[in-house]
């Protein structure tokens, strides 16, 4: 986890477009009895940079997001439960390249 990011925890996400939107934020001590949760790392501009799905203390899914200067998603690097990596690239208007 980067020192430049703030880490927060959530129960789920919404939407189908990237970047995913984390919802239902958990309090700092709210992970004790949870089997599944999402960990989000946000930059100083509150943009989601890393999303991780944790299931039974194991990393199941990871998204890493990078943005254009105008704040639109530039690239999403997605790692699934099997370690397979997909990289999606977007132009400055948000259209997939």
N, C-alpha and C positions, 0 to 999 in steps of 0.2 A: 504494500500500500504506500502510495506516495505521500510525503509530508505536505505536498502542495494541494492535496485534496482533502475534503471532509468526508468522512464515512458515516453513512446513516443506514438504517435497516427498515425493511418493509415486508408486509405480508404477501403482496402480489404486485402485478403490473396491469396496465390497461393498454388497449390499442393494438394494432397490427403493424403500423408503420414504425420505422426506426427513426430515432432512438425510441425504445420502449419507455413508457411512462410508469415509474414506480409509484404505487399508491398504498395507503394505509400504513403510515409510518409507525414503527414500533418505538417505545421508549428505550432508553439505554439498557435497562435491566430486563427488557421484554423478551429476551431470547432464551431464557432458562428452560422453559417448557415447550419450546417450538422444535419440531422435527424438520420443518421446511421454512425457509425465509430467503429474502433477497437482500444482498448487500450492495449498496450503491456508493460510488465515489464521485463527488461533485467538485468541480473546479471553483475558483473564486467568483465566476460569473453564474454559478448555480447550474452549469451544464453538466449533464450526466456523462462521465468519462468512462466508467467501468461499472458494469452490472454483473453480479455473480449470483447464481441460484445455488443455495446450499441445502442439501438434503442429507439428514442424519450425519452432519458434520463433514460431508464430502462435497466437493465442488462438482456440480452436475452440468452447469452451463455458464459460459462467460461471454459477454459482449464487451468489446473495447471500442470506444467511439472517438473520432477525431473530427474537428469542425473547420470549415472555411472561415476566413476572416469576417465574413458577414453573419456568422453564427449558424449557418446551414450545415447539416451533417455532410462531411467529406468522405469519411470511410468508416465502415463497421467491420471489425474483425470478430468473427463468431466462432467459438470453440465449443463443440458439443460434448456429451458425456463420454464418448469414445476417443476424444482428443482430436477429432477431425476439425480442421480449420477452414472456414470460408471467409473470403474477403470481398466485401461489396463496396463499390466506389460510386460516389454521387457528384454531379456537377454543382455549381454554385446556386442553381435554382432548386436543387433537391431531387433532380431526376437521376435515375440510375444510369451509369455509364456502362 
